């Protein structure tokens, strides 16, 4: 593939569309005693988004087309922030789809 961070759709012999793919790492930290329910709610909403979602004890990774990922995150971060008194979210965005990455060592 010429551009690992793009999907290329050929419309015709002379036209194509480049779709940017991203990988996002999220860590949600409600700053309150009851933190489990908002985190679980957030992850469950991401799971139903149609995006590729991987979870581990420290963070959640989301993979997909840039515009769709940003749309989902905009909506779901706002919703979870409405559920908590105080909170923060760390977001790392990589311009490529890394969901198939495997360490080489």
N, C-alpha and C positions, 0 to 999 in steps of 0.2 A: 504494500500500500504506500502510495507517495506521501501521504500526510497521516500519521497515526492518530492525530487528534481530530480528524475530520472523517465523516462518512461522505462519500461522493455518490450522488444520484445522477445518472445520465438521463436527461430529459429527451434529448435527440442527439443527432450527430454533432451539433455545434453548441449544445446547451447542457449545463450541469448545475447541480445545486450542492454546495458544501454545507454539511451539517456538523457543527462543532460538538464534540463529545467532551464531557468532563467527569472527573472523579472528585467527590467531596467527602471530607471527613468531618464529622460533627461530634461535639461533646456538649451535652446539655447539662447545666448545673443549676437547678433551682436552689436559691439561697434561703432555704426554710427547712424546718424540722421534717415536714411531710414532703419528701422529694420523689418518692417512688412512683406515685400515681401519675404525676405529670410526665415523667420520663417514659413510663410504659405507654401512656396515651400517645405521646409523640412518635415513638417507634412503631406502634400499631398503625398509625396514620401513614407513616412512610411506607410500611409494608403493603398497604392497599393502593399505593400511588401508581403502580405499574412500572416503577423504576426498579433497577437492580439494587437491592439493599442487603448489606452484610452487617452483622453485629458482632461485637466482642465485649468483654467486660469494661473496656476503657472508652470505646467510641463506637459510632455507627458510620458506615461508609455507604454512600449513595452514588450510583453511576448512571449516566444517561446523556441525552441530548441537552445541551446547555439551556436553551429556553425552557424546556419542560422541567428540568431540575430546579431552575431558579423560580419558576412559577409555583412548584410544589413547596419549596423551602419558604418562599414569601408567605404563602398561606398558612403552612403548618407552624412556622416560628411565631407568627402573630397569634395563632390560636393557642399555642402552649404558653405564650407570655400572658395571655388573658387568664390562664388558669393558675398562675403563680403570683405571689406578692412581689417577689424580687427574684431575678435569675439572670444567668448569662449563658451564652452559647459561643463556643469556639468553632469557627468554620475555616477549614483549609480547602482550597479549590486548586486542582491540578488540571491543566488543559490537555487532557487525554483520558481515554477510558482504560483504566488500569485494573479492571476487575478480574482479568485473567493472569495477572502478574504472579509469578512464582519465583522465589529466591533462587539464584543460581549457585549458591554455596551450601 
